[in-house]
Amino acid sequence: MKALMLGLAAGALLAGASAAMAEVVIKGKNTQDVQVKGAVANVAVGVGAKAKQSLASNVGHVKIGGDNKQTVDVKGAVANVASGAMTTAEQSLASNVGK
């Protein structure tokens, strides 16, 4: 039980730390290529759990001034699941997310 509580506390700290939006500036040629052969799974369980998953994506204050190519080739499965009361699941595949 103590290990579970420690894990939950650590998860809450990490979730709070990742809330800040990073600045992403792309000025030249940028290629992000993800090939999934099999599966990618992201799961968050519990009250208020947040499952965030990004493949070949830029997350934050994104500014693109150059050639930007983002591709995700899935030969299998990509899953992002949040289970529990007041949970959210966010998934970005070859995306620019933010302001």
N, C-alpha and C positions, 0 to 999 in steps of 0.2 A: 504494500500500500504506500509506503514511504517513497519507493522508487517511482510509482505512478504519479504521486503528487509532485515530485521533483521534475519529472518529465513534463507534466502539464505546466508547471511554473516556467520552465525553460522555453517551452513552446510559446507561452504568452509573451515572454520577453523578446523572442525572435520575431514574433508577429508585430509587436510594437516597433521594433527597430527597422523592419522592412517597410513601414508605412510611408516613409519619406520618399519623394519622387526624385530620382536622379536625373541629371541633365544629359541627354544624348545628342551629340552634334556629329552629323555625317557630312563631310565636305567633299570627299573624293569618291572613288569607286568602293562600294561595299557589297560583299556577297555573303549571305547567310544561307547555308544549305544543310538541311537536316534530313537524313534518310533513316526511317524507322523500319527495321526488318525484325518483326516480332511484336513487342508491345512496350508502351510507355504508360505507366499508371501512377497517378497521384491521388492519394486518399487522405481526407481529414475527417476525423470522427469526434463528436462531442458537442456540447452546447456552445454555440457561437463559433464553431470551427470554420476556417477559411482555407479552401484548397485553391492555390494559384499555380498555374502551369503555363509556361511560355516556351515555345520552340521556334527558333529562327525569328525572334521578335525583339523589338526595342520597346522598353517600358520606362516611362518617365516623361520629362519635358523633351520631346523629340523634335529636332530640327534637321531637315534633310536638304542639303544644297548640292548634292552630287548624284551619282548613279547608284541607286540602291536596289538590289535584287534579293528577295527573300523567298525561299522555296522550302516546302516540307513535302516529302514523298513518303507516304505511309503504305507499307506492304504488311499489314497486320492490324494493330489497333492502337488508338490513343484514347485514354480514359482519364477523366478528372472528376472526382466524386467528393461531395461534402455530405455527411450524414449526421443528423441530429437537429435539435431545435435551433432556430435562428442561424442556420449555416449558409455559406455562400461558396460557389465554385466558379472560378473565372479561368478561362482557357484562351490562349492566344497562339495561333499557328500562322507563321509568316505575316506578322502584323506589326503595326506601330500603335502603341497604346499610351495615351496620356494627353498632355496639352501641347 
